[in-house]
């Protein structure tokens, strides 16, 4: 597998394949294919049907994903849930290396980030399109990755919201060398270019890869635009 166990080991832009758009009847094969053809790590969208109007998967699929990769690939868990502190421990135990939670889901994001850090994983903060970027400024010192949603969270295949790149530009000014900016929603070879120009480091890609007739070509096309 041409993938990384630690995306923080390089400053190069990276592609995270979101398995939400994969065929779950053959998930292991789907994962192997996208990693073999150039994706750097995997993105896991955890949804509870309450914070967002969709239910996806949880620790069992996370554990299966870890087993499918032999524990050698970084698993980036994005928690779209109302109680991230409840979900984080079983997900880390199942193999998640990063836990990103929504600033809108907690009363005290600084305290939440510190509690998740105690689990021994990386920590990310996420904001929905309707949330002002200033909302996450108080927690910037506590997290490793800043995840900007460029669609309304809950479903893959939505249209990219280019106006969200203004948040990326603002966050880039405040970024430490060891932090990363990640974007999720509507990323393909066209939108990835503008996102990279705005300052994005990690690109979560779902349907643009898994729904592509030629997946290797789709991945290569995105890679060309972000390098």
Order of alpha helices (4+ residues) and beta strands (2+ residues): beta-alpha-beta-alpha-beta-alpha-beta-alpha-beta-beta-alpha-beta-alpha-beta-alpha-alpha
